[in-house]
Amino acid sequence: MIIVMNPKSNQMQIDDVINVLKNAGLGVHISQGTERTIIGIIGDKSVLRDIPLELMPGVEKLVPIVESFKLAGKTFKPEPSIIDVNGVKIGGKELTIMAGPCAVESYEQIMEAARAVKKSGAQFLRGGAFKPRTSPYAFQGLEEEGLKLLKAAKDETGLQIITEVTSEKAVELSIPYVDMFQIGARNVQNFQLLREVGKSMKPVLLKRGSATTIDEWLNAAEYIMSEGNYDVVLCERGIRTFETATRNTLDISAVPVVKNKSHLPIIVDPSHAAGKSKYVIPLSRAAIAAGADGLIVEVHPNPMMAMSDAAQQLNLNDFDALCKDISKLALILEREFNYYG
């Protein structure tokens, strides 16, 4: 349920309603829009059955919420959220680009990638330190050594660091090194891990699972937000269909659907959707045109030598060409992107 306050309500009236809810043992989420304040109620609403909230001064109406994803849904917060990661805003007018190799392999590799993607306009360096792989014999990542290399790249370039965490231990190890956690497709419904990244209070990029519906995806975001961490960005990365021409099928429709259902920003991962580098640039263009707030792209100085996902990683020149395309699209779509190439 949400409580919609009258546009003419004052702060004292808003505070009175909040105090009543808290005294009843309920959680409260405040959304202050340009016209009115909305108070979201979190918890068992049955404790309010004898409290006439609708009669309290300043209350305009009570609205029940049908969706289970209350904090992630638009009913709680009609205005789009902008997630601020150390001054880099995701979900605003500027398009956000996260780029870097699938896995951190060496100091030379990550530094070359970081310098190049920074030059082309990326604001985030992505790189896997913990690599969940289908085969237990495949390269699993450098773990803390990889985190240290990412931090060294940030210290030189100023890029924000995003990396995937796969366990509570990985969360604990990563906190001093990274600016944003990524929850991969395999862990979208690992509810304990979602709660852990929620408790960390670091921004989280939540990827959609290959067989996850949009409502299930938004409920996964709810797990993170229910711990008090509202800095969540969604990432569409393709779903499993009968088609075999690409690794997954990029669900472009997820971008407008999410923007209709949720206030959270959404970016797109064309690399994992395509599985082949030759499709990454056209899929990226389509994602931006559909209204995505940015991209997360796999980029490697020498893709053929990559220790994981070699076929889907762009080389540095192709990534620069992509950023040039994005700058042109941004002008048409009245978005912003600083291309430095």
N, C-alpha and C positions, 0 to 999 in steps of 0.2 A: 504494500500500500504506500501511496505517497500523499502528502498533505500539500496542497497548493495554497500558498498564502496570497492574500489580496495584494494587488500592486501598491495599494496605499498603506499596507501594514508597516509598522515601525519595528526597529530592532528589539525593543522590549517585548513586543507581542511574539516575535519570532523566538526569542530566548525563552519565553514562558512555555511555548509549545515544546521546545527542545527539552526543557527541564522536566516536563510531565512525562515525556517518552523515556528519558534516562532514569527517572525515578521508578518507572515501571519495569526497568531492567532491559530495555530495548536499545539496540544500536541506532545511530542516526547518521544519515548522509545528507549534507547540505549542498544544494546546487543553486547558486545565485546567478540568475540570468539577467539580461538587460531590462526585462519588464517585471519579473516576479521571482520570488524565492520558492524553491521546491524542497520539501523536507522528506527524505526517504526513510522509511521505517524498516529496520533490519531485526528480524527475530520473530517470535511467536506473537502474532497480533491478537490472539484470544485474550491476552491480559488487559486489552483495552476495551473489552465489551461493555464495561460499566463507566467508561470515561467518555463524555460527550465532546470529543475533539472538534467536531464540526461546529459547535457552539462557542468555541473559544474566540476571543477577539483577534481579528486579523486573518482568520482562516476563511478561505474562499470555498474550498471543496476538498473532499477525500476521494482519491482515485485508486481502485484496486489494480494490481499488476498481475497480468495473466502469465507472462514469461517467468521462468525460473531464474533467469539471469538478470537480477534486479540492478546490481551495481553497474553492469556492463551495458544495460539497455538504455534506450533513449527516453523512456518514461521517467527514469530517475534524473537524467541529465539531457535535456533536449539539445543543448549547444555542443558542437564538436569539441572534443578534448584536444589540447595541444600538450604533448609530453616534452618536457624540457630536460635534456641530458647535458648538463654543464654548459648551458647556453645554446646548444643545438636543439632547435625546436622541430619535433616530428608531428605533423598534422596541421601545421599552419600553411601559409601561402607558399613557403619555400619547399621544394622537393628535396627529400633526404636520400642520399646514396650511401649504402654500406657496401664496401668492396674489399676483396682480399682473397687469399688462397683457401681452399677447402681445409687444409691442415697446415699448421706451423711446422716447418721441416728443418729450418736452419736460420741462423742469424742473417746470413747473406740473402736468403730467399725472402724473409719477411721484411727486411729493410728495403730491398729493391721494390717489392710490391707496395709497401707503404708510401715510399716517395712518389711512385708513379700514380697511384690512385689519388693521392693528395693533390698532385699537379693537375689532374684532370677534373677535380672538383668534388671528390668524395669527402664526406664529413666523418665517416666511421671507417675504421679498419676492422674487417672480420677475419677470423682465423681460428681454426679448431685446435684446441689443446687437448681436449678429451674427445675421442672419435668413436661413437657407437657404430659398429660395423656389423653387417650381416654375418660375416664369417669371423670366428674368434681368432683366426690366424692372420687376418688383415691388420695393417698398421693401425694402432689404437691411439696414436697421439703422443706428444712429449710431456703431457700433463704439466706439472708446475714449471718445468724448464720452458715449456712453450708459453706459459703465462708471463714468465720473466722476459722472454723475447718480445712478446706483444707490448709489454710495458716499456721496453727500450725503444720500440718503434714509436710509441706515443710520445715519449720524452723528446724525441728528435722532431717529429712531424706535427705534434699537437692534435692528431686525429683521436677521436673517441674510440674506445675499444669495446667490441662486442664479441663474446665467445659463448659457445654452447656449454651448458652444464648438464651432467647426466646423473648426478647422485648428490646426496647431502654433503658428502666429503668434497665433491667438486665445487659445490657452492661455497663451502667454508674456505677452501684453498683459493678460490678465484676472487673473493671479495676485495683484497688489497690491490689487485692488479687491473680489474676491468671496470668499465663504466655502465655496462648494460649486459644482462644475462640473456641468452637465447635458450628457449626450450624447443628442442627439435620435434619433428613429426612423430617419432617413436614414443615420446614422453608426454604427448599432449594430454593424456588421461592418466598420467602417473601422479595421482592426487597428492601424495605425500611430498613429492618434489615440488609441485605447484605451491603447496603451502609454505615450503621452505624458502622459495624465492620470494614469496609474498612477505614473509617475515624479514627478509634481508633489507627491504625498502629500497632496493636498487631497481631502476627501470628494467622491464622485461619485454623481450620480443617473443611472442607466442606463435609458433608455427602450427598450421592446421595439419592434422593427421591425414594420411593417404585415404582413409575410409571414414573420416569424421564429418558429420553433417555440420552445417553452420551453427545450428542451435547447440550441438554438443561442444563445438569450439568455443562459443560464447560462454557456456557453462564452465569450461576449463578456465577461461579468463576470470570467471566469478570466484573460483577457488583462490586465485592470487589476490584479487581485490578484497575478498572477505577477510584477509589478514591485515587490511589497512593500507595495502600498496595499490594505489590507483594508477600508477605509471606503467600501463600495459599498452603495447603496440601489437596488433595482429599481423600475421604474415601468411598470405596465400601462397602455397608452393606446389600446387598440383594435387590431383586426386587420382585414385586408381580406377580405371575404366577398362573396357575390352580392347581399347586401342593400344597397339604396340609400336607405333612409329616414334613415339616419344617415351621417355622414362615414366612420366605421369601425364595426365591431361590438365593443363592449366585452366582453372575455373575462373575465367575473367568475370563471369557474372557475380562471383563472390564479392567483388569490389563494391558495386552499387547495392547489392543485397545487405552487406555489412553496414554500409553507410546509412541505409534505411532503418536497420534494426538497432545499431549501436552508435555511441558517441566516440568510440575508440578509433584512433588512426589505424589505417591498414596499408601495408606495403606488400610488394610482390617479389617472390624469388623465382626468376625465370630459369635459373641454372638447374635446380632440382626438378623443376617441371619438365624441362626439355630433355635433360640428360645428354644433349649434344650441343656443342658450342655454336654451331651454325644457325640454331633457332633462337638463341638467347637474345640477340638484338631485336628481331621483329617482335618477339613476345614482350620485351621490355617496352617497346614503343606502344604496343597495344595496352599494356597495363597502365602506363601514364595517361594515355588517351581516355581510358575507362574511369579515371579519377583516383588512382592509387596515390598515396602520399609519398611514395618513394620506392626504391628497389634495394634488394640485397643480392649482390652478384658475385660469383666466384671468379677471381682473377689471379693468374699465376704468371710469373716472369717467363717460365718455360713449361707450358701445360703438358707437353709430351713426357716430361720428366717428373710430373707430379706423383706423389706417393698415394693419392686417393682421388677419385673422380676426375681423372685426367681428361676424359672426353668432353666434359661439360664446362671446363674453365676457359674463359677468354684470355688471350694474351694481352699484353699491355697496350699495343696499338689498337686492337679491336675495342678494348674498353674505352680508350680515348675517343674513338669514333662514336661509340655509344653515347658518351657524355656530350659530345657535340650535337648529336641528334636530340638529346633530352633538352638542351638549351634552346633549340629551335621550337620544340613542342611546348616548352614552358611559356614562351611568348604568345603562342596561339591560345593556350588554355588559361592565360592570365595567372600563371604560377611563376615562381622564381627559381632559378638555378644558376649558380656561378660556375661557368666553364672557363678553365684557365689555360686550355691547350693552345 
